[in-house]
């Protein structure tokens, strides 16, 4: 593979803006940042553009087709928060440069009949298409109602290839199903402690302030959602900050739960040209389960967390192209999330870190998320300057996955 030199572009390295400099790519890695262009290199003229690390969506439920869609938008890694793509089920995805890379929790620990069962129509069963068997066999469903059951499932999830452990803490009130079976504090505490004892990162699904408090008090590492039932309080912000917990706000999901569609995003020609009819329909729909919610409260919580120095990670909760899971589409909605983070009051550089270096650091993905010598050449080249106008992230000129170039229409 010849050396590629991206020249003339402003470089955002995942943490800071380096100004206009040359980035060399060789054998799927970043060979050098800065310096002269070696003789014989393939030159990519980046004049008028910004080069960023490939984006990371820190909350999805995905498939091979969705990983291909994500890559079209410069999302080079997706972090699955319930699904099939555990270590032994990923097949060739790690080596397939036509797809975004993926890590997965497998299935989250929840009681029988607990979240997310309430989201699906009667008779609906999430999983692979009929006749398709995951390479590693059927998924492990860790239904738990006692501390002993939760503890017993942790080594099984690890053995089955979960990259991190997820806990569902949801009473169904936001989804219009109050009284949903939910993990109690003792079961949550025991499961989190066992996972951490075994060296595993832990994340929790929490959509209410009370569930958030439960998860933080259990010692969780990260929150895969932002609570949406109340405005922020100083007490909960301090609790999250003092515990060192990271947060994936998924504002696009909260907006969808409130009935706000992704129609404006779907109308953007930079998005429309890359979506199938099914994804366009899905993006124009919404979950709509919590119309009484206030999006400004969610944005105020994002601002308070950011001001407090809490690590924020950009995520979407993108799932399948089905209208009842609407308002969100793989790849496209991560750019929408960045726009929401800026609307909340984060500066564009802070938002960009949330989709690059911060998720890489918090999920232990030490080979990506930054533009630095020796790291994977997962890169996104966009026209304009998203460090000052974050919506410029949608001006895709080129995407590289492990140094293999993919153009937006691929």
C-alpha positions as CSV (number, residue, x, y, z in Angstrom):
1,X,0.0,0.0,0.0
2,X,1.5,3.3,-1.1
3,X,2.1,6.2,1.3
4,X,-0.8,8.7,1.3
5,X,-0.2,12.3,2.2
6,X,-3.1,14.5,3.1
7,X,-1.8,18.0,2.5
8,X,-3.2,21.5,3.0
9,X,-5.9,20.6,5.4
10,X,-6.4,22.0,8.9
11,X,-6.0,19.1,11.3
12,X,-8.1,18.6,14.4
13,X,-6.3,15.8,16.2
14,X,-9.1,14.7,18.5
15,X,-8.1,17.1,21.2
16,X,-6.9,20.3,19.6
17,X,-6.5,22.1,16.3
18,X,-3.0,21.8,14.9
19,X,-3.4,24.3,12.1
20,X,-2.6,23.3,8.5
21,X,-0.2,20.4,8.4
22,X,0.5,17.2,6.5
23,X,-0.6,13.8,7.7
24,X,1.0,10.7,6.2
25,X,-0.8,7.3,6.1
26,X,1.0,4.0,5.5
27,X,-0.1,0.4,6.1
28,X,-3.3,1.4,7.7
29,X,-1.6,3.6,10.3
30,X,-0.8,7.3,10.7
31,X,2.9,7.3,9.9
32,X,3.6,10.9,10.7
33,X,1.9,14.2,11.5
34,X,3.8,17.2,10.0
35,X,7.0,17.3,7.9
36,X,7.6,17.0,4.2
37,X,5.8,14.8,1.7
38,X,8.0,11.8,0.7
39,X,8.7,11.2,-2.9
40,X,6.2,9.0,-4.6
41,X,3.4,9.5,-2.1
42,X,-0.2,9.7,-3.2
43,X,-1.2,13.2,-2.5
44,X,-4.7,14.1,-1.3
45,X,-5.2,17.9,-1.5
46,X,-7.0,19.0,1.6
47,X,-7.1,22.7,0.9
48,X,-10.1,24.4,2.4
49,X,-10.9,21.3,4.4
50,X,-10.4,19.9,7.9
51,X,-9.0,16.5,8.7
52,X,-10.5,14.8,11.8
53,X,-10.2,11.4,13.5
54,X,-12.9,9.0,12.3
55,X,-16.0,9.6,14.5
56,X,-17.1,7.2,17.2
57,X,-20.8,6.7,18.0
58,X,-20.9,5.7,21.7
59,X,-24.5,4.2,21.7
60,X,-26.0,2.2,18.9
61,X,-27.8,-1.1,18.1
62,X,-26.3,-2.2,14.8
63,X,-26.0,-4.6,11.8
64,X,-23.7,-5.0,8.9
65,X,-25.9,-2.8,6.8
66,X,-26.0,-0.1,9.5
67,X,-22.2,-0.3,9.9
68,X,-21.9,0.4,6.2
69,X,-24.3,3.3,6.5
70,X,-22.4,4.7,9.4
71,X,-19.1,4.6,7.5
72,X,-20.6,6.7,4.7
73,X,-21.0,9.5,7.3
74,X,-17.4,9.2,8.6
75,X,-18.4,7.2,11.7
76,X,-15.6,4.6,11.7
77,X,-16.5,2.9,15.1
78,X,-19.8,2.1,16.7
79,X,-20.3,1.0,20.3
80,X,-23.2,-1.3,20.5
81,X,-25.2,-1.1,23.8
82,X,-27.3,-4.2,23.2
83,X,-27.0,-6.5,20.3
84,X,-25.2,-9.4,18.6
85,X,-21.7,-8.0,17.8
86,X,-19.8,-9.5,20.7
87,X,-16.2,-10.7,20.1
88,X,-17.1,-14.1,18.7
89,X,-20.0,-12.8,16.6
90,X,-18.2,-10.1,14.8
91,X,-17.0,-12.3,12.0
92,X,-14.9,-10.4,9.5
93,X,-16.1,-6.9,10.5
94,X,-12.7,-6.0,12.1
95,X,-11.0,-6.6,8.7
96,X,-13.7,-5.3,6.4
97,X,-12.9,-1.7,5.5
98,X,-16.3,-1.3,3.9
99,X,-17.9,-1.3,7.4
100,X,-17.4,0.7,10.5
101,X,-15.7,-1.2,13.3
102,X,-17.8,-2.3,16.3
103,X,-17.6,-3.2,20.0
104,X,-20.6,-4.6,22.0
105,X,-22.0,-5.2,25.4
106,X,-24.0,-8.2,24.2
107,X,-27.4,-8.1,25.9
108,X,-27.9,-6.0,29.0
109,X,-28.8,-7.3,32.5
110,X,-32.5,-6.7,33.1
111,X,-35.3,-8.6,34.7
112,X,-37.7,-10.8,32.7
113,X,-40.2,-8.5,31.0
114,X,-38.0,-5.5,31.7
115,X,-36.6,-2.9,29.3
116,X,-36.4,-2.9,26.3
117,X,-39.3,-5.4,25.8
118,X,-41.9,-2.6,26.1
119,X,-40.6,-0.8,23.0
120,X,-41.5,-3.6,20.6
121,X,-44.9,-4.5,19.1
122,X,-46.4,-7.8,20.3
123,X,-44.7,-10.7,18.5
124,X,-41.6,-8.7,17.5
125,X,-38.3,-10.4,18.2
126,X,-35.1,-8.4,17.7
127,X,-32.2,-10.4,16.3
128,X,-30.7,-11.6,13.0
129,X,-32.9,-12.2,9.9
130,X,-34.6,-15.6,9.7
131,X,-32.1,-18.3,8.7
132,X,-29.1,-16.2,9.7
133,X,-27.1,-17.7,12.5
134,X,-24.5,-15.5,14.4
135,X,-21.0,-17.0,14.1
136,X,-20.7,-17.4,17.8
137,X,-24.2,-18.9,18.4
138,X,-27.3,-17.4,19.8
139,X,-26.9,-14.5,22.2
140,X,-26.9,-14.8,26.0
141,X,-29.9,-13.1,27.5
142,X,-28.9,-12.3,31.2
143,X,-32.4,-12.0,32.8
144,X,-31.7,-11.3,36.5
145,X,-34.0,-10.6,39.5
146,X,-31.5,-11.2,42.4
147,X,-28.0,-10.3,43.2
148,X,-26.9,-13.9,42.8
149,X,-28.3,-14.1,39.3
150,X,-26.6,-10.9,38.2
151,X,-23.3,-12.0,39.6
152,X,-23.5,-15.4,38.0
153,X,-24.1,-13.8,34.5
154,X,-21.0,-11.6,34.6
155,X,-18.5,-14.4,33.8
156,X,-20.8,-15.8,31.2
157,X,-21.1,-12.5,29.4
158,X,-17.3,-12.1,29.5
159,X,-16.8,-15.7,28.2
160,X,-19.3,-15.0,25.4
161,X,-17.3,-11.9,24.3
162,X,-19.0,-8.9,25.8
163,X,-16.6,-5.9,25.5
164,X,-18.3,-4.2,28.5
165,X,-21.3,-4.9,30.7
166,X,-24.6,-3.1,30.5
167,X,-27.3,-2.8,33.1
168,X,-30.9,-1.7,32.4
169,X,-32.3,0.6,35.2
170,X,-35.7,1.5,33.9
171,X,-39.2,1.5,35.4
172,X,-40.9,2.2,32.1
173,X,-42.2,5.6,33.1
174,X,-40.6,7.5,30.3
175,X,-41.6,4.9,27.7
176,X,-45.3,5.0,28.8
177,X,-45.1,1.7,30.7
178,X,-44.9,2.7,34.4
179,X,-44.3,-0.3,36.7
180,X,-42.1,-2.1,34.3
181,X,-39.9,-4.8,36.1
182,X,-36.6,-3.1,37.0
183,X,-33.4,-4.1,38.7
184,X,-33.4,-3.2,42.4
185,X,-30.5,-1.5,44.1
186,X,-29.1,-4.7,45.6
187,X,-29.0,-6.6,42.3
188,X,-27.5,-3.6,40.5
189,X,-24.9,-3.1,43.2
190,X,-23.9,-6.8,43.1
191,X,-23.7,-7.0,39.3
192,X,-21.7,-3.8,38.9
193,X,-19.2,-4.8,41.7
194,X,-18.7,-8.3,40.1
195,X,-18.1,-6.8,36.6
196,X,-15.6,-4.3,38.0
197,X,-13.9,-7.0,40.1
198,X,-13.3,-8.8,36.8
199,X,-11.9,-5.7,35.2
200,X,-14.9,-4.9,33.0
201,X,-16.2,-1.4,32.1
202,X,-19.8,-1.0,33.2
203,X,-22.5,1.2,31.7
204,X,-26.1,1.7,32.6
205,X,-29.3,2.6,30.7
206,X,-31.0,5.3,32.8
207,X,-33.7,7.7,31.5
208,X,-34.9,9.1,34.9
209,X,-33.0,11.1,37.6
210,X,-33.8,8.4,40.2
211,X,-32.4,5.6,38.0
212,X,-29.3,7.8,37.3
213,X,-28.8,8.1,41.1
214,X,-29.1,4.4,41.5
215,X,-26.5,3.6,38.9
216,X,-24.0,6.2,40.2
217,X,-24.4,4.9,43.7
218,X,-23.8,1.4,42.5
219,X,-20.4,2.4,41.1
220,X,-21.2,2.5,37.4
221,X,-18.5,3.7,35.1
222,X,-20.8,5.4,32.5
223,X,-24.3,6.4,31.8
224,X,-25.5,5.4,28.3
225,X,-28.3,8.0,28.5
226,X,-29.2,11.3,30.0
227,X,-32.2,11.5,32.3
228,X,-35.1,13.4,30.8
229,X,-37.9,13.4,33.4
230,X,-36.6,16.5,35.4
231,X,-34.4,19.5,35.0
232,X,-30.9,19.1,36.3
233,X,-30.1,19.7,40.0
234,X,-26.8,20.6,41.5
235,X,-27.0,17.5,43.6
236,X,-27.2,15.1,40.7
237,X,-24.5,17.0,38.7
238,X,-22.2,16.9,41.6
239,X,-22.9,13.2,42.2
240,X,-22.0,12.3,38.6
241,X,-18.9,14.5,38.6
242,X,-17.6,13.3,42.0
243,X,-18.0,9.7,41.0
244,X,-16.0,10.2,37.7
245,X,-18.8,8.8,35.7
246,X,-19.0,9.5,31.9
247,X,-22.3,10.3,30.2
248,X,-23.5,9.6,26.7
249,X,-26.4,12.1,26.5
250,X,-28.1,10.7,23.3
251,X,-30.0,14.0,23.0
252,X,-31.3,12.8,19.6
253,X,-33.0,9.9,21.4
254,X,-34.5,12.1,24.1
255,X,-35.8,14.5,21.4
256,X,-37.3,11.5,19.6
257,X,-38.9,10.3,22.8
258,X,-40.5,13.7,23.1
259,X,-41.9,13.5,19.6
260,X,-39.3,15.6,17.8
261,X,-38.5,14.0,14.5
262,X,-35.3,14.1,12.5
263,X,-37.1,15.6,9.5
264,X,-34.9,18.7,9.3
265,X,-31.9,16.5,9.2
266,X,-33.5,14.3,6.5
267,X,-34.1,17.4,4.4
268,X,-30.4,18.3,4.4
269,X,-29.2,17.3,1.0
270,X,-25.9,16.2,2.6
271,X,-27.9,13.6,4.4
272,X,-30.7,12.8,2.0
273,X,-28.2,11.7,-0.7
274,X,-26.8,8.9,1.5
275,X,-30.1,7.5,3.0
276,X,-32.2,4.6,1.7
277,X,-36.0,5.1,1.6
278,X,-36.4,3.1,4.7
279,X,-33.9,5.1,6.7
280,X,-35.4,8.4,5.3
281,X,-38.8,7.3,6.6
282,X,-37.4,6.3,10.0
283,X,-35.5,9.5,10.4
284,X,-38.7,11.5,9.7
285,X,-40.6,9.6,12.5
286,X,-40.1,9.5,16.3
287,X,-40.5,7.3,19.3
288,X,-43.0,9.8,20.7
289,X,-43.4,8.0,24.1
290,X,-42.8,11.1,26.3
291,X,-44.4,14.1,24.7
292,X,-44.5,15.9,28.1
293,X,-40.7,16.1,28.2
294,X,-38.9,19.4,27.7
295,X,-35.9,19.3,25.4
296,X,-34.6,22.5,26.9
297,X,-34.3,20.7,30.3
298,X,-32.1,18.0,28.6
299,X,-29.9,20.7,27.0
300,X,-29.5,22.4,30.3
301,X,-28.3,19.1,31.8
302,X,-25.8,18.7,29.0
303,X,-24.5,22.2,29.7
304,X,-24.3,21.7,33.4
305,X,-22.4,18.4,33.0
306,X,-20.0,20.0,30.5
307,X,-19.4,23.0,32.7
308,X,-18.7,20.6,35.6
309,X,-16.0,18.8,33.6
310,X,-17.9,15.5,33.2
311,X,-16.7,13.5,30.3
312,X,-19.4,13.6,27.6
313,X,-19.5,11.1,24.8
314,X,-21.5,11.5,21.6
315,X,-24.0,8.8,20.9
316,X,-27.4,8.3,19.2
317,X,-29.1,5.1,20.1
318,X,-29.6,4.4,16.4
319,X,-31.2,1.0,15.8
320,X,-33.2,-0.4,12.9
321,X,-34.9,1.3,10.0
322,X,-38.4,1.0,11.6
323,X,-40.6,4.1,12.2
324,X,-41.4,3.1,15.8
325,X,-37.7,3.4,16.5
326,X,-37.7,6.7,14.5
327,X,-36.0,10.1,14.6
328,X,-32.5,8.5,14.4
329,X,-30.3,7.0,11.6
330,X,-26.9,5.5,11.8
331,X,-24.1,7.9,10.9
332,X,-26.3,10.9,10.0
333,X,-27.7,11.3,13.6
334,X,-24.2,11.4,15.2
335,X,-23.7,14.7,13.3
336,X,-27.1,15.8,14.5
337,X,-26.0,14.9,18.1
338,X,-22.9,17.2,17.7
339,X,-25.2,20.0,16.6
340,X,-27.4,19.4,19.7
341,X,-24.3,19.4,22.0
342,X,-23.3,22.8,20.6
343,X,-26.9,24.1,20.9
344,X,-26.7,23.1,24.6
345,X,-23.7,25.4,25.0
346,X,-20.7,23.3,24.4
347,X,-18.1,24.9,22.0
348,X,-17.6,22.9,18.8
349,X,-14.2,21.6,19.8
350,X,-15.7,20.2,23.1
351,X,-18.4,18.5,20.9
352,X,-15.9,17.1,18.5
353,X,-13.8,15.6,21.4
354,X,-17.0,13.9,22.5
355,X,-17.1,11.9,19.2
356,X,-13.3,11.2,19.0
357,X,-10.8,11.2,21.7
358,X,-13.1,11.0,24.8
359,X,-15.0,7.8,23.8
360,X,-11.8,6.2,22.7
361,X,-10.2,7.0,26.1
362,X,-13.2,6.0,28.2
363,X,-13.7,2.7,26.3
364,X,-10.0,1.8,26.2
365,X,-9.8,2.1,22.4
366,X,-6.2,3.2,22.6
367,X,-5.5,2.8,18.8
368,X,-8.1,5.3,17.6
369,X,-9.9,8.6,18.3
370,X,-6.9,10.8,17.7
371,X,-4.6,11.8,14.8
372,X,-1.2,10.8,16.2
373,X,1.7,8.7,14.9
374,X,1.1,5.0,15.1
375,X,-2.6,5.1,15.6
376,X,-5.2,3.6,13.1
377,X,-5.7,5.7,10.0
378,X,-9.4,6.1,10.7
379,X,-9.9,9.6,9.3
380,X,-12.6,12.0,8.1
381,X,-11.9,14.9,5.7
382,X,-14.6,17.5,5.5
383,X,-15.0,20.8,3.7
384,X,-15.0,23.9,5.9
385,X,-14.1,24.1,9.6
386,X,-16.2,22.2,12.1
387,X,-14.1,23.5,15.0
388,X,-16.0,26.8,14.5
389,X,-19.2,25.6,12.6
390,X,-19.9,22.1,13.8
391,X,-22.4,21.3,11.0
392,X,-19.5,21.3,8.6
393,X,-18.9,17.7,9.8
394,X,-21.5,16.7,7.2
395,X,-19.4,18.2,4.3
396,X,-17.8,14.8,3.7
397,X,-15.0,14.9,1.2
398,X,-13.4,11.5,2.1
399,X,-13.3,8.8,4.8
400,X,-10.5,6.4,5.6
401,X,-11.0,3.2,7.5
402,X,-7.6,1.7,8.5
403,X,-6.1,3.8,5.6
404,X,-8.5,2.5,3.0
405,X,-10.3,5.5,1.4
406,X,-14.1,5.4,1.1
407,X,-15.9,8.2,-0.7
408,X,-19.3,9.5,0.7
409,X,-21.4,7.9,-2.0
410,X,-19.9,4.4,-1.6
